[in-house]
């Protein structure tokens, strides 16, 4: 049983024979729904690219926002904004974190 026969066997009970023949000709089988309706099997590249850029930008902004919020919370609590080391008990020491060496602000 060849692949064409198998595809016809899958579709014949549900779709009229004319549509099956048209689908075989245009290679849209077995996803035929109606005479002019079919499920797209190939991506629409402009839409795919736009969606990728859009969701990547959202993910980047979300990550940037979370990192900024973490730095603000650490600064408010008197910690190093880079590593989170508690700077409240340290002397001035040149304004650097004793743990990671980042400038203490």
C-alpha positions as CSV (number, residue, x, y, z in Angstrom):
1,X,0.0,0.0,0.0
2,X,1.7,3.2,-1.2
3,X,1.5,6.5,0.7
4,X,-1.0,7.9,-1.8
5,X,-3.4,5.0,-1.2
6,X,-3.0,5.4,2.5
7,X,-3.7,9.1,2.3
8,X,-6.9,8.5,0.2
9,X,-7.9,5.8,2.7
10,X,-7.7,8.4,5.6
11,X,-9.6,11.1,3.8
12,X,-12.2,9.3,1.6
13,X,-14.9,8.7,4.3
14,X,-14.9,12.4,5.2
15,X,-14.3,14.4,2.0
16,X,-15.8,14.1,-1.5
17,X,-13.6,12.5,-4.1
18,X,-13.2,15.8,-6.2
19,X,-11.7,17.5,-3.2
20,X,-9.4,14.6,-2.5
21,X,-8.1,14.7,-6.1
22,X,-7.6,18.5,-5.9
23,X,-5.8,18.0,-2.6
24,X,-3.5,15.3,-4.0
25,X,-2.7,17.6,-6.9
26,X,-1.8,20.6,-4.6
27,X,-0.2,18.4,-2.0
28,X,-2.4,19.6,0.8
29,X,-3.5,16.1,1.9
30,X,-4.5,15.0,4.6
31,X,-5.3,18.4,6.1
32,X,-8.2,19.1,3.7
33,X,-11.2,20.7,5.4
34,X,-13.3,21.9,2.5
35,X,-12.9,22.8,-1.1
36,X,-11.1,26.1,-0.5
37,X,-10.1,25.7,3.1
38,X,-7.0,24.0,4.3
39,X,-4.6,24.2,7.2
40,X,-1.4,26.0,6.4
41,X,1.6,23.8,6.6
42,X,4.3,26.4,6.1
43,X,5.2,29.3,8.3
44,X,4.4,32.9,7.2
45,X,7.9,34.3,7.5
46,X,7.1,38.0,7.9
47,X,4.6,37.2,10.7
48,X,7.0,34.7,12.3
49,X,9.8,37.3,12.3
50,X,7.6,40.0,13.7
51,X,6.3,37.8,16.5
52,X,9.9,36.6,17.3
53,X,11.1,40.2,17.7
54,X,8.0,41.3,19.6
55,X,8.2,38.5,22.2
56,X,12.0,38.8,22.5
57,X,11.6,42.5,23.3
58,X,8.9,41.7,25.9
59,X,11.2,39.1,27.5
60,X,14.2,41.5,27.4
61,X,12.2,44.3,29.0
62,X,10.8,42.0,31.7
63,X,14.3,40.8,32.5
64,X,15.7,44.3,32.6
65,X,12.8,45.4,34.9
66,X,13.4,42.5,37.3
67,X,17.2,43.2,37.4
68,X,16.6,46.9,38.0
69,X,14.1,46.2,40.8
70,X,16.6,43.8,42.5
71,X,19.3,46.5,42.4
72,X,16.9,49.1,43.9
73,X,15.9,46.7,46.7
74,X,19.6,45.9,47.5
75,X,20.5,49.6,47.5
76,X,17.5,50.4,49.8
77,X,18.5,47.7,52.3
78,X,22.2,48.8,52.4
79,X,23.6,45.9,50.4
80,X,26.1,45.7,47.5
81,X,24.1,46.1,44.3
82,X,26.2,43.6,42.5
83,X,26.6,40.6,44.9
84,X,24.1,41.5,47.7
85,X,26.7,41.6,50.5
86,X,25.6,43.5,53.6
87,X,27.5,46.8,53.7
88,X,25.9,48.3,56.8
89,X,28.6,47.1,59.2
90,X,31.6,48.0,57.0
91,X,33.6,51.1,57.3
92,X,33.9,53.5,54.4
93,X,36.9,51.5,53.0
94,X,37.2,53.6,49.9
95,X,33.6,52.9,48.8
96,X,34.1,49.4,47.5
97,X,32.4,46.2,48.4
98,X,34.8,43.9,50.4
99,X,33.2,40.8,48.9
100,X,33.3,41.5,45.2
101,X,35.1,44.8,44.8
102,X,32.3,46.6,43.1
103,X,31.9,50.3,43.9
104,X,29.6,50.8,46.8
105,X,26.9,53.4,46.1
